Amino acid sequence: MENNTPKVAFQGERGAFSEDAARQLLGSHADTIPCRTFEEMFEAVTTCAADAAAAPIENSLAGSVHKNYDLLMEHDLTIIGETNVRIVHHLIAPRGLTLKDIRRVHSHPVALAQCERFLRANRQIEVVPAYDTAGSVKMIVESGSLEDAAIAGATAAAVYGAEIIVESIEDNAKNFTRFLLLTRPERAASFKTVAGLTERKTSIVFRVANKPGALFRSIAAFALRDIDLTKIESRPIEGRPWEYSFYVDLIGDQHEPQVERALANLAELAESVRVLGSYPRSNE
């Protein structure tokens, strides 16, 4: 990190919610690097083009980002932080336009789905899926169209000089995305994330034999020690149909005695166990 300014990769164009997450985690001084795909984002960290990545892992309405769970398994990266970003969708257009001018709206399919009520109430507007929310704002501004708008966050409007013409059009105000801050294991100690967080969280991934009771006994390693599991996610194992890797988030640090004992117990029961990282738990 040159001059203590971390380079943080994120998926999407500048102004994306992922860029907001990167700065929420590391401060406004972070040097953000836009990547078109999640694969490109992970590769940027693996190849040292970036010091870290802000990866969305789940949304409170849409659920888990399965691609990033799979990429966690494929790359040797460590989780060093997390944050929850409130997702507020706005209808954004080039300056000078109003709602009655709009004939098409562009955005990521998930964002469009989260604004269904607004879109149903404005059926004169054609919905056009795009690969990115902020990228949609960039596109409509560059096109010079007087009939196109985008759905994205306020940061995207500011970045591209566009205007919010209808605020907060999402169906549900309780819309949050959880982001993980990832880095290479040897760089983990050099990062300082959000201050003031004392509770720790640990993420792991493990595999068990495909036989009766195997998963139950694995989870019991934590239940018997009163360790709180906050999330369990299963993902298919490539080449082994109907068998799964299990991702678990738990409260506590991997070096705390009761967590150490639970992980040791799990290692006796499972085919494999990998600790993805221990990090400050977000209180947002």
Secondary structure, DSSP 8 states (H G I E B T S, - for coil): -GGG--EEEEESSTT-HHHHHHHHHH-TT-EEEEESSHHHHHHHHHTTSSSEEEEEEEETTTEE-HHHHHHHHHS--EEEEEEEEE---EEEESTT--GGG--EEEE-HHHHHTTHHHHHHTTTSEEEE-S-HHHHHHHHHHHT-SSEEEEE-HHHHHHHT-EEEE----S-S--EEEEEEEE-GGGGGG---STT---EEEEEEEE--SSTTHHHHHHHHHHTTT--EEEEEEEE-TTSTT-EEEEEEEES-TTSHHHHHHHHHHHHHSSEEEEEEEEE----
